[in-house]
Amino acid sequence: MVEFKKKIDSDWKRKAAQEKAALKAKRAMKEKANNEESSAPQFMDLVKTLAIQVQMALGAPDPQTGQRQANPEAARYAIGLLDVLKEKTNGNLDPAEEQDLETLISELKMVFMRVMGNG
């Protein structure tokens, strides 16, 4: 009977281990980037914050107290800030952000007019 000796190429093992480590590091970096991206503030977060201020100033109930306090000037000011954002970011937003911002501003202006008795 003939015996075969297994020849183990240690260089191959080393290369395989390096590739495995590189893939693991790449996956970890990608996962970290995804986590940072999802938790990082986005443009629409700022827009939504201003929209909430408008709603509160137009008499929406405070989520913590349930009380309503209308402040038309504060609502007008926050809508104005959204208009400034729209103007200053013109051409720098992706199409979805641009459409969302435009729609939100239009809706808030309509609500403002209705609440103030002009619509």
N, C-alpha and C positions, 0 to 999 in steps of 0.2 A: 504494500500500500504506500502511496506517495503522500507525503505531508507537505502542505503548503504553509508557508510562513506568511503571516499577515504583515504587510509593510505599512506602517502608519506614518504618514507624512506630517510631521509636526508643523511645518510651514503652512500647510493647508488648514490645520486646526487653528493656528494663530490668526490667519486671514479670516476664517469663518467667525471667530470670536470678535475680531475687530469690526466686521460687517454687522454682526448682531448688535454690538454696542452702539455703532453709528445709527442703526435703524431705531434702536430704543431711544437714543438721545433726540433723534429727529422727531419721533412721535411725541416725546415729552415736551419739546419746544412748540410743536404744533398745538398740543393740548393747552399749554400755558398761554399761547397767543389767543386761542379761542376763548379761554376763560377771561383773560384781560379784556378782550374785545367786547364780550357780553356784559362785563361789569363797568366798562368805561363809559363815561357820560357821552351821549350822542346829541347831535343837533336837535332832533325832535324832542328830546327830554327837556331842553330849554324852552322850546315852543309850547310843550304841554304844560310846563310850569306857569308860563305866562297866561295860557288859556284858563287854567284853574283860577288864577288871580282874577281874571275877568269874570268868570262865573261867580266867584265869591262876592265880588264887588257889585254884581247885578242881583244879589240877594239869594244865591244858592245857600242851602244850610251848611254851616260849619260842620265838618265831619266829626269833630271832637265834642262840640257843645250842642249841635243841632240848632243853634240860633241863626237867624237871618239878619244880615245888616247890609243894606244897599248903600253903595258909594259910587254914584255915576261918574264922578271925576276920576276915580281910581280905575274904573273900567275903561273909560275913554283913553286914559294914559297907557294902560297895558295893551290895548288894541293898537295904539299909536306905536308902541315899542315893537309889536309884531310887524307893523307896516315898515318900520325902519329896518328890521331884520330882513324882511323880504327884499327891500331895495338894496341893502348893502351886500346881500348874498346872491344877488341876481347873476346867473351864469356860473355860480360855484356849487350849486346843489345838484344832486342827482334828480332825474325827472320825478321820481316818486316823492322825494322830499319837497320839491317845488310844488307839486300838485297838492300834497297834503297841507302845506303852509297856506297856499292860496285858498283852498276849500275852508280851512279852519278860520282864516281871517274873514271870509265872506259870511260864514255862519255866525261868527261872533258879532259881526256888525248887524246882521239881521236880528239877532236876539237882543242886542242893545237897543235897536230902534223899537222893537216890540215892547220891551220892558219899560222904556222911557215914554211909551205912548205915541210914538211917531210912525208906527208901522202896522 
